[in-house]
């Protein structure tokens, strides 16, 4: 009887430790490897983080625009004019000191990543910021750059935005 009761008791005690909805991790999420937030999805409890910028960028609707601009520079200016400035048609990127909006616009079949300030604000663009945006595009969008970074604005202090053509194949 001891040989049967002891293993059965051990199995029941371990079974009592399990949950109705098992937790699932989403991979390495920090120095200590612990997930940061608890959220629910499809009646299953799991730990997860908000969407990463490339995933959120891929889920954004791409604005389609037809323009008579003959070259890529002119098309980039049209893309900047049509780039998103609010959450829902753009993704927030940036740091603690400044948040910018990243969106996608397709002009005459060419896809552009557009970086603009949030609605009702302006930001300063320097040559360093322009180069940094060009270098960060693959990390932010998951796509390669297919040309130069274009800037629209009257000066480095009153820039309306930046655009770069993408190659997402």
N, C-alpha and C positions, 0 to 999 in steps of 0.2 A: 504494500500500500504506500510506503514511503517513497518508493521508486516512481510511482505514478503521481502522487500528490505534489511533491516538490517541483518537478518540471512543469506541471500544469499551473501551479501557483506563480512560477516565474514568467510563464507565457502570458498569463492574465495580467500580471503587474506591468509588463512591458506594453501590452495592448492598451492599458488605461492611460499611458503616456501619449499616445498618438492623438491627433486632432481630427475633427470631422473634415476640415478643409486643410490639407497639408500646405505648408509654406514652401515656396520655390524661390531660390535666389536668381539674380539676373547676371551673375558674374562679378568680377572684381569691380568695386565701386569706390575705392579709396585706399588710403595707406593701411588702414586696419582691415580692409577687405569686407567690412560690414555694409549691407545695404542701408540707405539713408531714410527711406520713407515707407510707410505701410499704405497700400492701396488695395482696392478690390476690383476684380475683373471677372466676369462670367461666373459668379458665385464661388470663385476660388480666391483665397487670400494669398497674396504674394508680396514680396518686397520689390520695389522698383523705384526708378527715378523718373523725372520728367523726360520727355523726348530729347534726344541729343539734337544739336543744330542741324546736322545733315539729314536726319530722319524727318525733323519738322519741316525743313526746306523742301524735301521730296514730297511731302504731303500737301504743300501749299498749292492752291490753284495758280496756274501760269496764265498771266494776262496776255492775250493775243492782240497784236496791233499791226495794222497795215500802214505803211508810210511810203512817201515818195522820196525819202532820203536815199541818195545814190550810193553812198559809201558806208562803211562800218562805223566811222566816227559819227556821222549824222544819225544813224540808227541807234547808236548808244545814247545820244542826247534825247531821242524819242523814248527810249527805254527808261531813262532817268525820270522824265516827265511822268511816266506811267507807273513807276515803282511804288510799292506799298509803303505806307507810313503808319499804319495801325496794326495791332495784333488781329489776326484773322486773314490778312492778305500779306503779312510779312512776319518774319521771325526776329525776335529780339536777340541781338548779339552785342558784345562789348563787356566792359568791366564795371567796377563799382563807381567809377567817376563819370562814365558816359555810356548811355545805351543807344545803339543805332538799330535801324530796321533793315533786314536783308530780305529781298523778294526776287521773284523771277518774272521776266517779261520776254515774250518772243516777238521780235519785230521782223516782219517779212521772212519768217522761217528761221531766223537766227536767235538762239536763246541767250539771254543776258542775265547775269547776277547783278542786282542793283542794290547799292547801299545808300540809304538816306537817313536823315534825322527823323525822329518821331514827329508827328503832326504838331504844328505850332512851336517849332524850335529850329534853330540853326546850329551848325557845328563847324568848327574850324578844321579844314583839310590842309595838311602840309604835304610836301613831297614825300616825307617819311610815311605818313598815313596812307598815301596812295600806293606806295611800294609795299607797305605792310598788307594792305587789302589784297593786292595782286598775289602776294606770296601765300596768304591765308585762304584764298578761294578754294583750293582743293580740299583743305581740312574742313571748311565751313559748308561746302556744297556737295562734296563727294564727286565732283566733276573737275576736269582739267580746264585750264584757261586756253582759249583759242584765239588770243589776240592781246592787244594792249588794254590797260586800264584807262578809261575815259572819264574826264571830270567836267561837270557843268557848274558854272557859277562865275560871278564877276571877278572874284579874287580868292586868295587862299582863306580869307576870313568870311566870305559869304558864298560858300559852296553849297549847291543844291543837292549834289549827290555824285556818286561814282558808279560806273558800269563796266563790266568786263564780259566779253563773249565766252560762252561755255562750250565744252566738248564733253558730253555725258555718255558717250558710246563705250 
